[in-house]
Amino acid sequence: MTIPFRADQVGSLLRPAELAALRARFKRGEVDAAQLRRAEDQAITEAVRHQEAIGLQSITDGEFRRDWWHLDFLAQLDGVTLKDNPGPKFQTGEHGGEQPPIATVSGLIGCSRPIMAEHFAYLKSQTTRTPKMTIPSPSMLHLRGGRAAISREAYPEMDAFWADVAAAYRAAIGHLYAAGCRYLQLDDITFAYLCDPKIQANCRANGDDPAALPQTYADTINAALMGKPDDLHVTIHTCRGNFKSAWVAEGGYDPVVQAMFSTDVDGYFMEFDSVRAGGFEPLRALPRGKKVVLGLVTTKLGELESKDDLKRRIAQAAKFVPLDDLCLSPQCGFSSTHHGNALSQDDQWRKLQRVVEVAAEVWGA
């Protein structure tokens, strides 16, 4: 089998209630780090067994050791500080809603020590299938705050910033490879976000040109992957936000697809679970030899998609991309943050099982 797999997943899983409660106690100083680590290990082992049992080939740790899909990683890079985020809010229906902090650049970017390599090593020790590591894309150091969130003392010129970001990521990826990682996913919301006019307006307010950013981000990803080993398979996942079943951005992929598809990766996990994502027409630009993983199964609602509807939508996508270049997955993770989405553990596993079943019936996988 090749990466990405016909039936694949984005990565995060709903945190078990016991683990979430223990993490809250840890933050209050009621338990120590060793006790939390033991609970995380146990929960990850159980999640691995469940993933294997339903037939998934790519196995993740559910991001159980993280509070946020991106910030736990970014905050460990040299020169990064977390601050309150005044940007666009998630559409939760609440007054104001909750917004994660923003990664700001306060000094020179670097990676002076391994980041989450021990997380991957534990995952690898628990499965004989393909362990998959997810990390935020290098562009996540820029989009939300833009030029306004990057120290002009550290970086009077942006070319030096992007060069340091790429070098830091090459180091971080090297540490993960040394720990045994051969399947790496870059979570990159920026491409999908930049399809939305309100995000484009926010970029302009931050001092950036939203029309130029997609290619800048793609070039930085390519620089970060320069010289990677041939047996390290890399994919990109992009979505329009995933916080407590809410989202931020809307709009089809047309403004960004050429830049996104210029990245030196093996495949693209693309959100297509709702009208927010537009139609499949932009997939015409997919280079041969690369794959698109259709995110048709929503992680925002518990209702289970029918096999017939999923097969119908796969057939629609196959009008623009050969069926052999397509795969299937949920549109995002089930718990991009520690809060989790508005569905149950049973819903989660049923949806992943449905992905495996439909992939087997469509591709014979």
C-alpha positions in Angstrom: 0.0 0.0 0.0 1.1 3.6 -0.7 0.8 6.7 1.4 -1.7 8.2 1.7 -3.8 5.2 2.2 -7.2 4.6 0.4 -8.8 4.8 3.9 -6.9 7.4 5.9 -7.5 9.8 8.8 -6.5 13.3 9.6 -5.2 12.5 13.1 -6.8 13.9 16.2 -9.3 11.8 18.2 -11.7 12.8 21.0 -9.9 12.7 24.3 -11.2 10.0 26.7 -13.1 11.7 29.6 -10.8 10.2 32.2 -7.7 11.7 30.4 -9.4 15.1 30.0 -10.2 15.2 33.7 -6.7 14.2 34.7 -5.2 16.9 32.4 -7.4 19.5 34.1 -6.1 18.3 37.5 -2.5 18.5 36.2 -3.1 22.1 35.2 -4.3 22.9 38.7 -1.2 21.3 40.2 -3.1 18.3 41.7 -1.1 15.6 39.8 2.4 15.5 38.6 3.7 15.1 35.0 4.7 11.5 35.5 1.1 10.6 36.4 -0.3 12.5 33.4 2.2 10.8 31.1 1.2 7.3 32.3 -2.5 8.1 31.7 -1.6 9.5 28.2 0.4 6.3 27.4 -2.6 4.1 28.4 -5.1 6.1 26.5 -2.9 6.2 23.4 -2.4 2.4 23.5 -6.1 1.9 23.7 -6.8 4.2 20.8 -4.1 2.5 18.7 -5.9 -0.9 19.3 -9.2 0.6 18.3 -7.8 2.1 15.1 -6.2 -1.2 14.2 -9.4 -3.1 14.9 -11.5 -1.1 12.5 -8.9 -1.6 9.8 -7.0 1.6 9.5 -3.4 1.4 8.1 -2.3 4.8 9.3 -2.3 5.0 13.1 -2.0 8.2 15.2 -1.8 9.0 18.9 -4.9 11.1 18.6 -2.8 14.1 19.6 -3.7 13.1 23.2 -0.7 14.9 24.6 -1.7 18.2 23.1 -4.1 21.0 24.1 -4.0 22.5 20.6 -3.2 20.9 17.2 -0.6 23.6 16.4 0.4 25.6 19.5 1.9 22.8 21.5 4.4 22.3 18.7 5.0 25.9 17.6 5.6 27.1 21.2 8.6 24.8 21.4 10.4 26.5 18.5 13.1 29.0 19.5 11.8 32.6 19.1 8.1 31.9 19.4 5.7 33.4 22.1 2.0 32.7 22.5 -0.3 35.8 22.8 -4.0 36.5 22.8 -5.5 36.3 19.3 -7.7 39.2 18.1 -8.4 37.6 14.7 -11.6 36.2 13.2 -13.7 34.2 15.7 -15.0 30.6 15.3 -18.7 30.5 14.4 -19.9 28.7 17.5 -23.2 30.6 17.9 -21.9 31.8 21.3 -21.4 35.5 22.1 -17.9 36.1 21.1 -16.8 32.5 21.3 -13.4 31.2 22.3 -10.3 31.8 20.3 -6.9 30.0 20.7 -3.8 32.1 21.4 -1.7 33.2 18.5 2.0 32.2 17.9 4.0 35.4 17.6 7.6 35.7 16.6 9.6 37.5 19.3 13.1 36.4 18.4 15.1 34.4 15.9 13.3 31.2 14.8 15.2 27.9 15.4 14.8 24.3 16.5 17.5 23.7 19.1 16.0 20.5 20.4 13.7 17.7 19.3 10.0 18.6 19.4 7.5 15.8 20.0 10.0 13.1 18.8 9.4 11.2 22.0 5.6 11.3 21.3 6.2 9.7 18.0 8.6 7.1 19.4 5.9 5.9 21.9 3.3 5.7 19.1 5.7 3.7 16.9 6.3 1.2 19.8 2.6 0.5 20.0 1.7 -0.5 16.5 3.0 -2.7 13.7 1.1 -0.7 11.1 2.2 2.8 9.8 2.4 5.3 12.6 1.6 8.8 11.4 2.9 12.0 12.9 1.0 15.3 12.5 2.6 18.7 13.0 1.5 22.2 12.0 2.8 23.5 8.8 5.5 26.2 8.8 3.0 28.7 7.4 1.2 28.6 10.8 3.9 30.9 12.2 2.6 33.6 9.9 -1.0 33.5 8.8 -2.9 34.5 11.9 -0.7 37.4 12.9 1.1 38.1 9.6 3.9 40.6 9.4 2.4 42.4 12.4 3.1 39.5 14.7 6.8 39.1 13.6 9.4 41.2 15.4 11.0 43.7 13.1 14.0 43.8 15.4 14.5 40.1 14.8 13.5 40.2 11.2 13.7 43.6 9.4 13.4 41.6 6.1 10.9 38.7 5.6 13.3 36.7 3.4 15.4 36.0 6.5 12.3 35.0 8.4 11.2 32.4 5.9 14.7 31.0 5.5 15.0 30.5 9.3 11.5 28.9 9.5 12.4 26.5 6.7 15.7 25.6 8.5 14.0 25.1 11.8 11.5 22.8 10.2 14.2 20.8 8.5 15.8 20.2 11.9 12.5 19.3 13.5 11.6 16.9 10.7 15.1 15.4 11.0 14.5 14.7 14.7 11.2 13.0 13.9 12.8 10.9 11.1 15.5 9.8 13.5 12.8 8.7 15.9 11.4 6.4 13.1 8.8 8.6 11.4 8.1 7.7 7.8 4.6 9.2 7.4 4.4 13.0 8.3 1.4 15.2 7.8 1.7 19.0 7.7 -1.5 20.5 9.0 -1.9 23.7 7.0 -5.2 25.6 7.3 -3.7 28.6 5.5 -4.5 27.5 1.9 -8.2 26.9 2.7 -8.4 30.0 4.9 -7.0 32.2 2.1 -10.0 31.2 -0.1 -12.2 33.4 2.1 -12.5 37.2 1.4 -12.7 38.0 5.1 -9.4 36.2 5.8 -7.9 38.0 2.8 -9.0 41.3 4.4 -7.4 40.4 7.7 -4.1 39.6 5.9 -4.1 43.1 4.3 -4.8 44.6 7.8 -1.7 42.7 9.0 0.4 44.2 6.3 0.4 41.2 3.9 -0.7 40.6 0.3 -3.1 37.6 0.4 -2.7 37.0 -3.3 1.0 36.4 -2.8 0.8 34.4 0.4 -0.2 30.9 -1.0 3.0 30.7 -3.1 5.1 32.0 -0.3 3.8 29.3 2.0 4.3 26.7 -0.7 7.8 27.8 -1.3 8.6 27.6 2.5 7.1 24.1 2.7 9.3 23.0 -0.2 12.4 24.6 1.5 11.5 22.8 4.7 11.3 19.5 2.9 14.5 20.0 0.8 16.8 17.0 1.1 14.3 14.9 3.0 14.9 11.1 2.8 13.1 9.3 -0.1 11.4 7.0 2.4 9.8 9.9 4.3 6.3 10.3 2.9 4.6 13.7 3.5 1.1 14.9 3.0 -0.7 18.3 3.6 -4.0 18.6 5.4 -6.0 21.8 4.9 -9.4 22.8 6.3 -11.5 25.9 7.2 -11.2 25.6 11.0 -12.2 22.9 13.4 -13.0 24.1 16.9 -15.8 22.6 19.0 -17.6 21.8 15.6 -17.2 25.4 14.5 -15.3 26.9 11.6 -13.8 30.2 10.5 -13.4 30.3 6.7 -15.5 29.5 3.6 -14.9 29.4 -0.1 -13.7 27.1 -2.9 -10.1 26.2 -3.6 -9.7 28.1 -6.8 -7.6 31.0 -5.4 -4.9 28.7 -3.9 -4.9 25.4 -5.7 -2.0 26.1 -8.1 0.3 27.2 -5.2 -0.9 24.3 -3.0 -0.3 21.7 -5.6 3.2 23.0 -6.3 4.4 21.6 -2.9 6.7 18.6 -2.9 4.4 16.3 -1.0 2.7 12.9 -1.8 -0.9 13.9 -1.2 -3.4 16.4 0.0 -6.1 15.9 2.6 -8.8 18.4 1.4 -12.0 19.3 3.1 -15.1 18.6 1.0 -17.8 17.8 3.6 -20.0 20.8 3.0 -20.8 23.7 0.6 -18.1 25.8 2.5 -15.5 24.0 0.4 -17.0 24.6 -3.0 -16.9 22.0 -5.8 -14.4 19.4 -7.0 -13.5 21.4 -10.2 -10.2 22.8 -8.8 -8.9 19.2 -8.5 -8.2 19.4 -12.3 -4.9 21.0 -11.4 -3.6 18.0 -9.4 -0.2 16.9 -10.8 -0.1 13.2 -11.9 1.6 11.0 -9.4 0.0 12.8 -6.4 -3.1 11.9 -4.5 -6.1 13.8 -3.1 -7.7 12.4 0.1 -11.3 13.5 -0.1 -12.5 14.7 3.3 -16.1 13.7 2.8 -17.0 12.4 6.2 -17.6 15.3 8.6 -16.2 15.4 12.1 -18.4 18.3 13.1 -21.7 16.3 13.5 -22.5 12.8 14.7 -24.8 11.8 11.9 -23.3 8.9 9.9 -22.9 9.5 6.2 -24.5 6.8 4.0 -22.3 4.6 1.8 -24.3 5.6 -1.3 -23.8 9.3 -0.7 -20.1 8.9 -0.2 -19.7 6.7 -3.3 -21.7 9.3 -5.3 -19.4 12.1 -4.2 -16.3 10.1 -4.9 -17.6 9.5 -8.4 -18.2 13.2 -8.9 -14.6 13.9 -7.9 -13.4 11.3 -10.3 -14.7 13.4 -13.2 -11.8 15.7 -12.5 -9.1 13.4 -11.1 -8.6 9.7 -12.0 -10.2 7.4 -9.4 -6.8 5.8 -8.8 -5.5 9.2 -7.6 -8.2 9.5 -4.9 -8.5 8.3 -1.3 -11.1 8.9 1.5 -11.0 10.3 5.0 -12.8 12.5 7.4 -12.7 16.2 6.6 -10.6 17.0 9.7 -9.7 15.5 13.1 -12.3 14.8 15.7 -10.6 17.0 18.4 -8.2 19.6 16.9 -8.2 21.1 20.4 -8.6 19.5 23.8 -12.3 20.6 23.8 -13.4 18.1 21.2 -16.2 18.3 18.6 -19.9 17.9 19.2 -20.1 14.1 18.7 -19.6 11.0 20.7 -16.8 8.5 20.9 -19.1 6.0 19.3 -19.9 8.4 16.5 -16.2 8.9 15.9 -15.4 5.2 15.6 -18.5 4.6 13.4 -17.3 7.3 11.0 -13.8 5.9 10.8 -15.2 2.5 10.2 -17.4 3.9 7.4 -14.3 5.4 5.8 -12.6 1.9 5.8 -15.7 0.1 4.5 -16.4 2.6 1.6 -12.7 2.6 0.6 -12.7 -1.2 0.4 -15.9 -1.2 -1.7 -14.7 1.6 -4.1 -11.0 0.6 -4.5 -10.9 -3.0 -3.3 -8.5 -2.0 -0.6 
